[in-house]
Amino acid sequence: MEVDLVSLNHIDTIINKGKAEAWRFTGIYGFPEVGRKVETWELLKGLSQKFNLPWICAGDFNEILRSHEKIGGAARRESKMNSFRDVVDECGLVDLGFVGHKFTWRGRRSGGVVLERLDRAFASDSWLEKNPATRVQHIRAHSSDLNPIIIKPEGIVACRNKPFRFEQMWLKESGCGDTIKEVWEDGSVVSPMPLVAQKIKECGTRLTEWSRHSFGSIRRQLEEKTRELIKAEWEAARGSDTTTVREIQLEVNELLDKESLMWQQWARSLFLKSGDRNTRYFHSRASHRYKRNKIYGLKNNINEWCTSDNQVEEIVVRFYESLFTSSQPSYMHVVLEAIEPKVSANMNQELTKDFTREEVEVSLKHMEPLKAPSPDVLANRLKKVLPYPVSENQSAFQAGKVITDNILMAFETLHYMKHHQSGKTSFMALKLNMSKAYDRVEWGFMEGLL
């Protein structure tokens, strides 16, 4: 490690300087005085322009990004938080989030307790390309008003039981189509539906084997071809034929296209076309998805934090066993008798009739290339009858309405209450945490209702 620059408010270091795996760490202590916050932001801007290395920037910034990162005391001014957010965006940094207790500082202001998240870590996209699963852990300190943070650089860990996923980049290889054709031309099963299920499963197995033995690792191939290209360019510069350079460059370009398709699929970015090669963007999106979806630990039934794979697996299994085990409710018939039917005989006949070829074709043509079938045939039929059984006050399941409309309504309600705090009329809002209906409704009740 080499220290590049030091001040009372920062230390800038380079690790493995001069090597391919070089990266940069900057420790920050932001000015606590309100009038000097801008000096911290100017310091960060200057540091961001010094090197083009994978960068981790962490420390006590003495500012919060969002209002929910503070409890107690006077509310933080939005303009101050905006200045912090702007400099983070300008420096191309990504907040790494945290695991553990939310707040890193606690103190007293005007006789009351104040909790704030002042300590945090940011990383550049180039850092996240190499360490996509980097996470920050908050450690509870009892002898100080500051809680230390630990940065854990990690890559994406392979799943133990990874489900089959079709890779779009396979379509660039003839072996993919040959493998699928070979499976579907095998007529060993007679019954139509078992045949379809068996063929799909067999396709996944065969394609996985083909990818492992014939397709190989794109990253590894790209690294090998890049080394070959560097060597060929070196020899061409000494007078050798340039044909080899052109040939290898074409192979590298093909691999880059495949890599871009791979990361595009993993990132689930549907608004860019397949021809757009933007691997860094797709890699960043996929890394962020991994960080968001990764389960680092769960609390068991006695509120203990469990992190091992076996413990997490046991907690998940127990939860869903309890969730899907019937409580054997009684008197369901009383409830069912009081429900007025909303679906008429004609509607039911329209919903349950045999699917036509035209309906299937319409659904297939509306499918996204890299997503599961949506909308399906039944969903298209339901669209015609949903306005009748679903209340007009429902904010979803109807054309022109989305669940996110509730967010706008809640925001406008709270905004109105915030600006109408004087006078004789008072207001109160209740936030209700409700479980999803399909997680709590008995299957027996659903069957009786239908």
One Martini backbone bead per residue (centre of mass of N, CA, C, O) as a GRO file, in nm:
protein
  450
    1MET     BB    1   0.096   0.035   0.022
    2GLU     BB    2   0.029   0.378  -0.094
    3VAL     BB    3   0.064   0.704  -0.004
    4ASP     BB    4  -0.044   0.997  -0.165
    5LEU     BB    5  -0.253   1.161   0.037
    6VAL     BB    6  -0.274   1.410   0.310
    7SER     BB    7  -0.509   1.510   0.566
    8LEU     BB    8  -0.736   1.597   0.810
    9ASN     BB    9  -0.978   1.467   0.596
   10HIS     BB   10  -0.765   1.262   0.452
   11ILE     BB   11  -0.681   0.940   0.281
   12ASP     BB   12  -0.472   0.840   0.003
   13THR     BB   13  -0.462   0.518  -0.160
   14ILE     BB   14  -0.250   0.253  -0.307
   15ILE     BB   15  -0.298  -0.070  -0.427
   16ASN     BB   16  -0.082  -0.225  -0.621
   17LYS     BB   17   0.116  -0.051  -0.759
   18GLY     BB   18   0.171  -0.122  -1.107
   19LYS     BB   19  -0.062  -0.323  -1.124
   20ALA     BB   20  -0.338  -0.483  -1.247
   21GLU     BB   21  -0.467  -0.495  -0.930
   22ALA     BB   22  -0.511  -0.207  -0.886
   23TRP     BB   23  -0.616   0.014  -0.613
   24ARG     BB   24  -0.844   0.238  -0.423
   25PHE     BB   25  -0.822   0.423  -0.106
   26THR     BB   26  -1.055   0.641   0.078
   27GLY     BB   27  -1.045   0.846   0.359
   28ILE     BB   28  -1.315   1.018   0.538
   29TYR     BB   29  -1.361   1.354   0.691
   30GLY     BB   30  -1.608   1.552   0.741
   31PHE     BB   31  -1.720   1.851   0.785
   32PRO     BB   32  -1.923   1.954   1.055
   33GLU     BB   33  -1.963   2.222   0.947
   34VAL     BB   34  -2.199   2.372   0.764
   35GLY     BB   35  -2.012   2.591   0.610
   36ARG     BB   36  -1.797   2.330   0.519
   37LYS     BB   37  -1.924   2.117   0.329
   38VAL     BB   38  -1.814   2.211   0.050
   39GLU     BB   39  -1.522   2.110   0.105
   40THR     BB   40  -1.586   1.812   0.088
   41TRP     BB   41  -1.697   1.811  -0.204
   42GLU     BB   42  -1.437   1.924  -0.338
   43LEU     BB   43  -1.255   1.696  -0.248
   44LEU     BB   44  -1.401   1.467  -0.398
   45LYS     BB   45  -1.375   1.582  -0.684
   46GLY     BB   46  -1.067   1.585  -0.691
   47LEU     BB   47  -1.022   1.278  -0.635
   48SER     BB   48  -1.187   1.164  -0.888
   49GLN     BB   49  -0.955   1.296  -1.101
   50LYS     BB   50  -0.675   1.146  -1.047
   51PHE     BB   51  -0.781   0.844  -1.103
   52ASN     BB   52  -0.823   0.518  -1.297
   53LEU     BB   53  -0.941   0.340  -1.047
   54PRO     BB   54  -1.047   0.133  -0.839
   55TRP     BB   55  -1.293   0.260  -0.593
   56ILE     BB   56  -1.278   0.340  -0.241
   57CYS     BB   57  -1.510   0.536  -0.033
   58ALA     BB   58  -1.467   0.614   0.318
   59GLY     BB   59  -1.659   0.724   0.613
   60ASP     BB   60  -1.710   1.040   0.774
   61PHE     BB   61  -1.937   1.277   0.624
   62ASN     BB   62  -2.139   1.447   0.797
   63GLU     BB   63  -2.384   1.316   0.625
   64ILE     BB   64  -2.688   1.276   0.452
   65LEU     BB   65  -2.897   1.148   0.191
   66ARG     BB   66  -3.151   1.085   0.377
   67SER     BB   67  -3.404   1.142   0.602
   68HIS     BB   68  -3.413   0.832   0.718
   69GLU     BB   69  -3.102   0.874   0.845
   70LYS     BB   70  -3.282   1.027   1.070
   71ILE     BB   71  -3.332   1.059   1.434
   72GLY     BB   72  -3.408   1.331   1.558
   73GLY     BB   73  -3.438   1.638   1.584
   74ALA     BB   74  -3.374   1.824   1.333
   75ALA     BB   75  -3.437   1.860   1.019
   76ARG     BB   76  -3.296   1.808   0.728
   77ARG     BB   77  -3.196   1.979   0.472
   78GLU     BB   78  -3.245   1.924   0.140
   79SER     BB   79  -3.004   2.086   0.020
   80LYS     BB   80  -2.779   1.927   0.168
   81MET     BB   81  -2.847   1.645   0.048
   82ASN     BB   82  -2.824   1.727  -0.251
   83SER     BB   83  -2.521   1.790  -0.247
   84PHE     BB   84  -2.434   1.502  -0.183
   85ARG     BB   85  -2.570   1.357  -0.423
   86ASP     BB   86  -2.429   1.517  -0.650
   87VAL     BB   87  -2.132   1.431  -0.585
   88VAL     BB   88  -2.175   1.130  -0.617
   89ASP     BB   89  -2.258   1.141  -0.915
   90GLU     BB   90  -2.009   1.299  -1.026
   91CYS     BB   91  -1.805   1.060  -0.917
   92GLY     BB   92  -1.932   0.771  -0.973
   93LEU     BB   93  -2.090   0.662  -0.718
   94VAL     BB   94  -2.178   0.383  -0.491
   95ASP     BB   95  -2.380   0.275  -0.260
   96LEU     BB   96  -2.324  -0.015  -0.042
   97GLY     BB   97  -2.459  -0.003   0.209
   98PHE     BB   98  -2.590  -0.243   0.465
   99VAL     BB   99  -2.520  -0.434   0.769
  100GLY     BB  100  -2.733  -0.383   1.030
  101HIS     BB  101  -2.725  -0.117   1.199
  102LYS     BB  102  -2.817   0.183   1.068
  103PHE     BB  103  -2.673   0.355   1.280
  104THR     BB  104  -2.343   0.535   1.349
  105TRP     BB  105  -2.477   0.769   1.527
  106ARG     BB  106  -2.486   0.907   1.867
  107GLY     BB  107  -2.677   1.167   2.042
  108ARG     BB  108  -2.720   1.505   2.176
  109ARG     BB  109  -3.004   1.732   2.123
  110SER     BB  110  -3.183   1.928   2.313
  111GLY     BB  111  -3.217   1.663   2.515
  112GLY     BB  112  -3.202   1.463   2.271
  113VAL     BB  113  -3.199   1.190   2.072
  114VAL     BB  114  -2.961   1.110   1.807
  115LEU     BB  115  -2.979   0.947   1.483
  116GLU     BB  116  -2.715   0.852   1.242
  117ARG     BB  117  -2.589   0.809   0.897
  118LEU     BB  118  -2.249   0.895   0.846
  119ASP     BB  119  -2.137   0.618   0.778
  120ARG     BB  120  -1.973   0.509   0.468
  121ALA     BB  121  -1.971   0.345   0.137
  122PHE     BB  122  -1.804   0.373  -0.174
  123ALA     BB  123  -1.819   0.291  -0.534
  124SER     BB  124  -1.707   0.207  -0.828
  125ASP     BB  125  -1.768   0.041  -1.114
  126SER     BB  126  -1.483  -0.089  -1.136
  127TRP     BB  127  -1.503  -0.226  -0.859
  128LEU     BB  128  -1.773  -0.389  -0.910
  129GLU     BB  129  -1.658  -0.567  -1.135
  130LYS     BB  130  -1.458  -0.719  -0.924
  131ASN     BB  131  -1.676  -0.658  -0.658
  132PRO     BB  132  -2.010  -0.715  -0.663
  133ALA     BB  133  -2.047  -0.815  -0.331
  134THR     BB  134  -1.999  -0.575  -0.174
  135ARG     BB  135  -1.996  -0.508   0.182
  136VAL     BB  136  -2.143  -0.346   0.473
  137GLN     BB  137  -2.064  -0.344   0.823
  138HIS     BB  138  -2.219  -0.283   1.124
  139ILE     BB  139  -2.076  -0.201   1.440
  140ARG     BB  140  -2.136  -0.232   1.769
  141ALA     BB  141  -2.081   0.034   2.003
  142HIS     BB  142  -2.041   0.102   2.368
  143SER     BB  143  -1.778   0.324   2.396
  144SER     BB  144  -1.924   0.486   2.158
  145ASP     BB  145  -2.089   0.711   1.927
  146LEU     BB  146  -1.946   0.520   1.717
  147ASN     BB  147  -1.986   0.303   1.442
  148PRO     BB  148  -1.824   0.079   1.289
  149ILE     BB  149  -1.692  -0.023   0.967
  150ILE     BB  150  -1.705  -0.301   0.729
  151ILE     BB  151  -1.530  -0.405   0.441
  152LYS     BB  152  -1.645  -0.663   0.199
  153PRO     BB  153  -1.485  -0.813  -0.047
  154GLU     BB  154  -1.686  -0.955  -0.315
  155GLY     BB  155  -1.806  -1.197  -0.505
  156ILE     BB  156  -1.987  -1.404  -0.694
  157VAL     BB  157  -2.166  -1.665  -0.569
  158ALA     BB  158  -2.230  -1.972  -0.631
  159CYS     BB  159  -2.482  -2.172  -0.659
  160ARG     BB  160  -2.568  -2.481  -0.550
  161ASN     BB  161  -2.878  -2.469  -0.694
  162LYS     BB  162  -2.880  -2.396  -1.001
  163PRO     BB  163  -3.086  -2.296  -1.223
  164PHE     BB  164  -3.205  -2.300  -1.526
  165ARG     BB  165  -3.063  -2.086  -1.794
  166PHE     BB  166  -3.108  -1.922  -2.074
  167GLU     BB  167  -2.868  -1.816  -2.308
  168GLN     BB  168  -2.847  -1.583  -2.552
  169MET     BB  169  -2.546  -1.639  -2.656
  170TRP     BB  170  -2.601  -1.927  -2.776
  171LEU     BB  171  -2.728  -1.831  -3.056
  172LYS     BB  172  -2.427  -1.790  -3.188
  173GLU     BB  173  -2.441  -2.107  -3.185
  174SER     BB  174  -2.499  -2.402  -3.353
  175GLY     BB  175  -2.507  -2.605  -3.109
  176CYS     BB  176  -2.775  -2.514  -2.989
  177GLY     BB  177  -2.973  -2.597  -3.215
  178ASP     BB  178  -2.880  -2.895  -3.233
  179THR     BB  179  -2.958  -2.976  -2.946
  180ILE     BB  180  -3.261  -2.912  -2.961
  181LYS     BB  181  -3.328  -3.085  -3.211
  182GLU     BB  182  -3.242  -3.358  -3.091
  183VAL     BB  183  -3.452  -3.367  -2.864
  184TRP     BB  184  -3.727  -3.318  -3.039
  185GLU     BB  185  -3.669  -3.577  -3.239
  186ASP     BB  186  -3.727  -3.752  -2.997
  187GLY     BB  187  -3.990  -4.023  -2.998
  188SER     BB  188  -4.032  -4.180  -2.699
  189VAL     BB  189  -4.291  -4.007  -2.645
  190VAL     BB  190  -4.648  -3.995  -2.671
  191SER     BB  191  -4.762  -3.814  -2.473
  192PRO     BB  192  -4.794  -3.481  -2.501
  193MET     BB  193  -4.745  -3.347  -2.216
  194PRO     BB  194  -4.505  -3.519  -2.118
  195LEU     BB  195  -4.335  -3.447  -2.361
  196VAL     BB  196  -4.296  -3.144  -2.310
  197ALA     BB  197  -4.175  -3.162  -2.025
  198GLN     BB  198  -3.937  -3.349  -2.102
  199LYS     BB  199  -3.807  -3.173  -2.322
  200ILE     BB  200  -3.745  -2.925  -2.152
  201LYS     BB  201  -3.566  -3.069  -1.945
  202GLU     BB  202  -3.364  -3.194  -2.150
  203CYS     BB  203  -3.267  -2.929  -2.271
  204GLY     BB  204  -3.133  -2.820  -2.017
  205THR     BB  205  -2.930  -3.050  -1.977
  206ARG     BB  206  -2.790  -3.040  -2.259
  207LEU     BB  207  -2.710  -2.737  -2.259
  208THR     BB  208  -2.531  -2.750  -2.011
  209GLU     BB  209  -2.329  -2.954  -2.125
  210TRP     BB  210  -2.253  -2.798  -2.380
  211SER     BB  211  -2.150  -2.540  -2.237
  212ARG     BB  212  -1.925  -2.680  -2.069
  213HIS     BB  213  -1.769  -2.830  -2.325
  214SER     BB  214  -1.802  -2.605  -2.576
  215PHE     BB  215  -1.834  -2.305  -2.477
  216GLY     BB  216  -1.766  -2.201  -2.205
  217SER     BB  217  -1.578  -1.934  -2.085
  218ILE     BB  218  -1.584  -1.612  -2.169
  219ARG     BB  219  -1.372  -1.487  -1.989
  220ARG     BB  220  -1.143  -1.685  -2.049
  221GLN     BB  221  -1.138  -1.646  -2.355
  222LEU     BB  222  -1.087  -1.339  -2.349
  223GLU     BB  223  -0.817  -1.347  -2.203
  224GLU     BB  224  -0.666  -1.527  -2.405
  225LYS     BB  225  -0.713  -1.351  -2.662
  226THR     BB  226  -0.582  -1.094  -2.551
  227ARG     BB  227  -0.301  -1.213  -2.524
  228GLU     BB  228  -0.272  -1.290  -2.822
  229LEU     BB  229  -0.306  -1.001  -2.934
  230ILE     BB  230  -0.064  -0.872  -2.798
  231LYS     BB  231   0.144  -1.060  -2.926
  232ALA     BB  232   0.071  -1.000  -3.225
  233GLU     BB  233   0.126  -0.693  -3.214
  234TRP     BB  234   0.423  -0.718  -3.137
  235GLU     BB  235   0.508  -0.878  -3.394
  236ALA     BB  236   0.401  -0.672  -3.603
  237ALA     BB  237   0.592  -0.438  -3.507
  238ARG     BB  238   0.849  -0.632  -3.609
  239GLY     BB  239   0.723  -0.739  -3.916
  240SER     BB  240   0.487  -0.903  -3.917
  241ASP     BB  241   0.200  -1.028  -3.993
  242THR     BB  242  -0.142  -0.885  -3.973
  243THR     BB  243  -0.349  -1.118  -3.998
  244THR     BB  244  -0.356  -1.226  -3.707
  245VAL     BB  245  -0.471  -0.972  -3.578
  246ARG     BB  246  -0.745  -0.969  -3.731
  247GLU     BB  247  -0.843  -1.248  -3.643
  248ILE     BB  248  -0.835  -1.203  -3.336
  249GLN     BB  249  -1.014  -0.950  -3.330
  250LEU     BB  250  -1.270  -1.097  -3.426
  251GLU     BB  251  -1.286  -1.292  -3.185
  252VAL     BB  252  -1.305  -1.073  -2.969
  253ASN     BB  253  -1.566  -0.941  -3.071
  254GLU     BB  254  -1.745  -1.189  -3.035
  255LEU     BB  255  -1.699  -1.215  -2.730
  256LEU     BB  256  -1.806  -0.933  -2.656
  257ASP     BB  257  -2.095  -0.984  -2.756
  258LYS     BB  258  -2.152  -1.220  -2.563
  259GLU     BB  259  -2.097  -1.070  -2.300
  260SER     BB  260  -2.313  -0.854  -2.338
  261LEU     BB  261  -2.554  -1.051  -2.346
  262MET     BB  262  -2.511  -1.173  -2.070
  263TRP     BB  263  -2.536  -0.905  -1.900
  264GLN     BB  264  -2.808  -0.817  -2.011
  265GLN     BB  265  -2.967  -1.057  -1.898
  266TRP     BB  266  -2.882  -1.025  -1.597
  267ALA     BB  267  -2.991  -0.718  -1.585
  268ARG     BB  268  -3.271  -0.677  -1.730
  269SER     BB  269  -3.243  -0.495  -1.999
  270LEU     BB  270  -3.506  -0.386  -2.229
  271PHE     BB  271  -3.426  -0.086  -2.359
  272LEU     BB  272  -3.198  -0.237  -2.499
  273LYS     BB  273  -3.046  -0.356  -2.758
  274SER     BB  274  -2.866  -0.625  -2.872
  275GLY     BB  275  -2.650  -0.437  -3.033
  276ASP     BB  276  -2.566  -0.320  -2.766
  277ARG     BB  277  -2.243  -0.239  -2.643
  278ASN     BB  278  -2.257  -0.240  -2.265
  279THR     BB  279  -2.100  -0.404  -2.036
  280ARG     BB  280  -2.064  -0.216  -1.792
  281TYR     BB  281  -2.359  -0.156  -1.747
  282PHE     BB  282  -2.463  -0.448  -1.719
  283HIS     BB  283  -2.275  -0.529  -1.488
  284SER     BB  284  -2.380  -0.320  -1.288
  285ARG     BB  285  -2.676  -0.417  -1.283
  286ALA     BB  286  -2.615  -0.709  -1.194
  287SER     BB  287  -2.469  -0.637  -0.930
  288HIS     BB  288  -2.708  -0.487  -0.801
  289ARG     BB  289  -2.902  -0.727  -0.806
  290TYR     BB  290  -2.734  -0.909  -0.629
  291LYS     BB  291  -2.727  -0.726  -0.377
  292ARG     BB  292  -3.042  -0.708  -0.349
  293ASN     BB  293  -3.099  -1.040  -0.352
  294LYS     BB  294  -2.913  -1.112  -0.137
  295ILE     BB  295  -2.889  -1.347   0.132
  296TYR     BB  296  -2.711  -1.308   0.435
  297GLY     BB  297  -2.965  -1.330   0.639
  298LEU     BB  298  -3.159  -1.460   0.927
  299LYS     BB  299  -3.423  -1.475   1.149
  300ASN     BB  300  -3.532  -1.654   1.390
  301ASN     BB  301  -3.772  -1.744   1.635
  302ILE     BB  302  -3.541  -1.606   1.854
  303ASN     BB  303  -3.383  -1.359   1.707
  304GLU     BB  304  -3.151  -1.487   1.547
  305TRP     BB  305  -2.864  -1.443   1.360
  306CYS     BB  306  -2.835  -1.604   1.040
  307THR     BB  307  -2.568  -1.712   0.785
  308SER     BB  308  -2.577  -1.987   0.713
  309ASP     BB  309  -2.694  -2.195   0.476
  310ASN     BB  310  -2.840  -2.400   0.663
  311GLN     BB  311  -2.996  -2.194   0.834
  312VAL     BB  312  -3.147  -2.047   0.608
  313GLU     BB  313  -3.283  -2.297   0.489
  314GLU     BB  314  -3.444  -2.374   0.746
  315ILE     BB  315  -3.607  -2.110   0.774
  316VAL     BB  316  -3.748  -2.120   0.498
  317VAL     BB  317  -3.885  -2.395   0.523
  318ARG     BB  318  -4.047  -2.334   0.779
  319PHE     BB  319  -4.208  -2.096   0.673
  320TYR     BB  320  -4.350  -2.247   0.428
  321GLU     BB  321  -4.476  -2.471   0.590
  322SER     BB  322  -4.652  -2.282   0.761
  323LEU     BB  323  -4.791  -2.123   0.529
  324PHE     BB  324  -4.900  -2.405   0.366
  325THR     BB  325  -5.047  -2.487   0.621
  326SER     BB  326  -5.334  -2.582   0.729
  327SER     BB  327  -5.586  -2.475   0.980
  328GLN     BB  328  -5.865  -2.590   0.950
  329PRO     BB  329  -6.119  -2.432   0.890
  330SER     BB  330  -6.431  -2.319   0.998
  331TYR     BB  331  -6.722  -2.196   0.857
  332MET     BB  332  -6.693  -2.132   0.545
  333HIS     BB  333  -6.990  -2.147   0.447
  334VAL     BB  334  -7.084  -1.882   0.570
  335VAL     BB  335  -6.911  -1.698   0.392
  336LEU     BB  336  -6.991  -1.806   0.109
  337GLU     BB  337  -7.301  -1.740   0.132
  338ALA     BB  338  -7.237  -1.411   0.155
  339ILE     BB  339  -7.136  -1.423  -0.138
  340GLU     BB  340  -7.160  -1.250  -0.426
  341PRO     BB  341  -7.179  -1.313  -0.741
  342LYS     BB  342  -6.972  -1.191  -1.031
  343VAL     BB  343  -6.966  -1.442  -1.218
  344SER     BB  344  -7.103  -1.537  -1.485
  345ALA     BB  345  -7.188  -1.785  -1.695
  346ASN     BB  346  -7.071  -1.648  -1.949
  347MET     BB  347  -6.794  -1.582  -1.834
  348ASN     BB  348  -6.713  -1.872  -1.757
  349GLN     BB  349  -6.732  -1.984  -2.044
  350GLU     BB  350  -6.512  -1.795  -2.164
  351LEU     BB  351  -6.277  -1.890  -1.968
  352THR     BB  352  -6.313  -2.230  -2.014
  353LYS     BB  353  -6.252  -2.246  -2.289
  354ASP     BB  354  -6.088  -2.330  -2.547
  355PHE     BB  355  -5.802  -2.274  -2.691
  356THR     BB  356  -5.679  -2.086  -2.946
  357ARG     BB  357  -5.450  -2.024  -3.185
  358GLU     BB  358  -5.476  -1.714  -3.183
  359GLU     BB  359  -5.425  -1.669  -2.879
  360VAL     BB  360  -5.143  -1.793  -2.867
  361GLU     BB  361  -5.007  -1.606  -3.076
  362VAL     BB  362  -5.052  -1.339  -2.928
  363SER     BB  363  -4.891  -1.415  -2.672
  364LEU     BB  364  -4.619  -1.481  -2.807
  365LYS     BB  365  -4.583  -1.188  -2.947
  366HIS     BB  366  -4.574  -1.048  -2.637
  367MET     BB  367  -4.306  -1.157  -2.577
  368GLU     BB  368  -4.019  -1.139  -2.427
  369PRO     BB  369  -3.714  -1.268  -2.506
  370LEU     BB  370  -3.608  -1.254  -2.168
  371LYS     BB  371  -3.894  -1.366  -2.071
  372ALA     BB  372  -4.157  -1.464  -1.939
  373PRO     BB  373  -4.469  -1.525  -2.000
  374SER     BB  374  -4.616  -1.205  -2.111
  375PRO     BB  375  -4.904  -1.242  -2.166
  376ASP     BB  376  -5.141  -1.471  -2.129
  377VAL     BB  377  -5.427  -1.614  -2.225
  378LEU     BB  378  -5.587  -1.581  -1.959
  379ALA     BB  379  -5.522  -1.282  -1.915
  380ASN     BB  380  -5.670  -1.183  -2.171
  381ARG     BB  381  -5.947  -1.279  -2.072
  382LEU     BB  382  -5.963  -1.128  -1.794
  383LYS     BB  383  -5.971  -0.834  -1.899
  384LYS     BB  384  -6.282  -0.847  -1.980
  385VAL     BB  385  -6.393  -0.917  -1.660
  386LEU     BB  386  -6.258  -0.751  -1.423
  387PRO     BB  387  -6.450  -0.496  -1.391
  388TYR     BB  388  -6.674  -0.662  -1.236
  389PRO     BB  389  -6.528  -0.801  -0.971
  390VAL     BB  390  -6.374  -0.531  -0.955
  391SER     BB  391  -6.332  -0.262  -0.795
  392GLU     BB  392  -6.306   0.081  -0.866
  393ASN     BB  393  -6.110   0.122  -0.602
  394GLN     BB  394  -5.908  -0.038  -0.725
  395SER     BB  395  -5.538  -0.011  -0.792
  396ALA     BB  396  -5.570  -0.284  -0.958
  397PHE     BB  397  -5.642  -0.496  -1.229
  398GLN     BB  398  -5.660  -0.238  -1.422
  399ALA     BB  399  -5.695  -0.035  -1.665
  400GLY     BB  400  -5.493   0.247  -1.578
  401LYS     BB  401  -5.386   0.083  -1.320
  402VAL     BB  402  -5.161   0.110  -1.033
  403ILE     BB  403  -5.005   0.051  -0.737
  404THR     BB  404  -4.825   0.321  -0.738
  405ASP     BB  405  -5.061   0.518  -0.683
  406ASN     BB  406  -5.046   0.496  -0.371
  407ILE     BB  407  -4.793   0.667  -0.334
  408LEU     BB  408  -4.911   0.934  -0.433
  409MET     BB  409  -5.140   0.947  -0.227
  410ALA     BB  410  -4.963   0.943   0.028
  411PHE     BB  411  -4.794   1.192  -0.037
  412GLU     BB  412  -5.027   1.396  -0.061
  413THR     BB  413  -5.140   1.354   0.221
  414LEU     BB  414  -4.880   1.430   0.385
  415HIS     BB  415  -4.840   1.706   0.257
  416TYR     BB  416  -5.103   1.828   0.360
  417MET     BB  417  -5.057   1.780   0.666
  418LYS     BB  418  -4.789   1.945   0.689
  419HIS     BB  419  -4.953   2.226   0.579
  420HIS     BB  420  -5.198   2.156   0.818
  421GLN     BB  421  -5.128   2.240   1.158
  422SER     BB  422  -5.346   2.449   1.185
  423GLY     BB  423  -5.606   2.487   1.383
  424LYS     BB  424  -5.893   2.288   1.465
  425THR     BB  425  -5.814   2.090   1.251
  426SER     BB  426  -5.734   1.747   1.241
  427PHE     BB  427  -5.487   1.489   1.165
  428MET     BB  428  -5.465   1.133   1.063
  429ALA     BB  429  -5.236   0.858   1.011
  430LEU     BB  430  -5.238   0.515   0.894
  431LYS     BB  431  -5.011   0.239   0.914
  432LEU     BB  432  -5.057  -0.068   0.744
  433ASN     BB  433  -4.955  -0.402   0.795
  434MET     BB  434  -5.003  -0.630   0.526
  435SER     BB  435  -5.056  -0.921   0.411
  436LYS     BB  436  -5.068  -1.109   0.159
  437ALA     BB  437  -5.335  -1.269   0.046
  438TYR     BB  438  -5.195  -1.533  -0.085
  439ASP     BB  439  -5.054  -1.598   0.210
  440ARG     BB  440  -5.358  -1.643   0.376
  441VAL     BB  441  -5.531  -1.800   0.192
  442GLU     BB  442  -5.719  -2.065   0.168
  443TRP     BB  443  -5.753  -2.316  -0.060
  444GLY     BB  444  -6.034  -2.411   0.022
  445PHE     BB  445  -6.166  -2.135  -0.009
  446MET     BB  446  -6.097  -2.090  -0.307
  447GLU     BB  447  -6.247  -2.335  -0.413
  448GLY     BB  448  -6.527  -2.252  -0.305
  449LEU     BB  449  -6.538  -1.973  -0.451
  450LEU     BB  450  -6.512  -2.107  -0.748
   0.00000   0.00000   0.00000
